[in-house]
Amino acid sequence: MITEIQVPEKYLEIFEQSESRTGGQPRWLRSLRQDAFARFSDVGFPTTHDEDWRFTNVSAVSGSSFDLAEPASVERKQLEPFGIADFACRLVFVNGLFSKELSTLPSAAKRVKIGSLADQMAQEAASVEPHLGRYLNTDRDAFAALNTAFMEDGVYVAVPADVAVETPIYALFITVPGTSPTMNHPRNLIVAGENSQVTLVEDYVSLGEGTSFSNTATELIAGDNAHVSHYMVVREGTGAYNFSTLRIQQGRSANVATHSLLLGGALIRNNVHPVLAGEGSECLINGLFMANGRQHMDNYMLVEHASPHCDSRQFYNGILNGHSHGVFHGRIIVHKDAQKTDAKQTNRNLLLSDDAQIDTKPQLEIYADDVKCTHGATIGQVDENALFYLRSRGLDEASARHVLLLAFANECLDRMHSPQVREHLERLVNAGLPESAQLAGERSGNAPERNWEEVG
């Protein structure tokens, strides 16, 4: 019974409130939520004593009192600044709840299902049960358990076998902060059948100022020979805490590419956990994070090679300015049966100020004897020789720095194969770089020359 679970009274009240908002749920879903809440109650929030969280202090979240976000009213014209018009197929969620009025869904062809997870569970729960909660590890991650306990709505995409979805599916998650701190827990489920193709974009933004906590979990299941591209964009406000977990399950010869672009938010934790479960599968984990002020951006990658002849590549670039703090913790686990594994992990970081900080920890755990695995990390500043060259060609210092930073960012953008999505993200990166370049230019006169430093 819920009353027997020993948890802080505040979260018990919130859970009971959440249960009342999701009335009529099937027994298996109710059990899933209650088990997750019991797990969260047992372990609580992580601390810096936990190895996976040693570089990130979550006391700003664990020490605050959040209420469940209430439905909010948003007008269509308020969406225009976010670039939603770039996409023909778009789903809009306000405070974690699907807005049919703000969304535009073309006629679903070839039996492709695109829409709200809550609607799908209400209309056809049997189609969701085989996948929802099956892969996300609530025992390992307290925030995944918290999401499962409080999940209410999110994206649902199901692509049948042998079907290619030509248009990217764009999901905009809008947080409208209230007068007091609020939280929402979107839950997304993407199922790509055998030999299918699909591209999905998750974009998280804030509308207004205030303290908010967005805790997202996405389960992505790629069937045999499926090709899936997933994009995660976080550009929330200065009072936003954004935690996300992407759990990927790959079948035989499945090819999955996941891209992250982190731009805004007070505290961001980006978890990516692919499991290459089918022989011959491939996974690309690609990301760019740009932090300013006192932002904290933590990227945690856990890649599991569970079958033979699988390839994975991790490329993450960070640009840090002001007093910001970045984290890259990349962990590759090669299980004993995963012979002929080919895995590579690379993290490159630019520090634009003396007060910016990066903690990088590439890590390999290999239990097979016939593998090829490499990892490494670099930390440095803008190349002064390249800067001198550009200035000698007539560029002022701020413009020259902007060119160099854009080239560094393009290392990640160039790996994005969807032209439509890439153009959208290029505009976001371009808009985010000038301030960094300008601030770096103001302090460059006193900067000691530094070269790239090999860390791992």
Sequence and secondary structure as in RCSB ss.txt:
>XXXX:A:sequence
MITEIQVPEKYLEIFEQSESRTGGQPRWLRSLRQDAFARFSDVGFPTTHDEDWRFTNVSAVSGSSFDLAEPASVE
RKQLEPFGIADFACRLVFVNGLFSKELSTLPSAAKRVKIGSLADQMAQEAASVEPHLGRYLNTDRDAFAALNTAF
MEDGVYVAVPADVAVETPIYALFITVPGTSPTMNHPRNLIVAGENSQVTLVEDYVSLGEGTSFSNTATELIAGDN
AHVSHYMVVREGTGAYNFSTLRIQQGRSANVATHSLLLGGALIRNNVHPVLAGEGSECLINGLFMANGRQHMDNY
MLVEHASPHCDSRQFYNGILNGHSHGVFHGRIIVHKDAQKTDAKQTNRNLLLSDDAQIDTKPQLEIYADDVKCTH
GATIGQVDENALFYLRSRGLDEASARHVLLLAFANECLDRMHSPQVREHLERLVNAGLPESAQLAGERSGNAPER
NWEEVG
>XXXX:A:secstr
 GGGS   HHHHHHHHHHHHHTTT  HHHHHHHHHHHHHHHHH S  TTSGGGTT   HHHHTS  EE       
GGGGGGGTGGG SEEEEEETTEE TTT B     TT EEEEHHHHHHHHHHHHTTTTTTSS TTT HHHHHHHHH
    EEEEE TT B  S EEEEEEE   SS EEE  EEEEEE TT EEEEEEEEEESSSS EEEEEEEEEEE TT
 EEEEEEEEE  TTEEEEEEEEEEE TT EEEEEEEEEE SEEEEEEEEEE STT EEEEEEEEEE TT EEEEE
EEEEE SSS EEEEEEEEEE TT EEEEEEEEEE TT TTEEEEEEEEEEE STT EEEEEEEEEE  SSEEEEE
EEEEE   HHHHHHHHHTT  HHHHHHHHHHHHHHHHHTT   HHHHHHHHHHHHHHHHHHHHHHHHHGGG    
  EE  
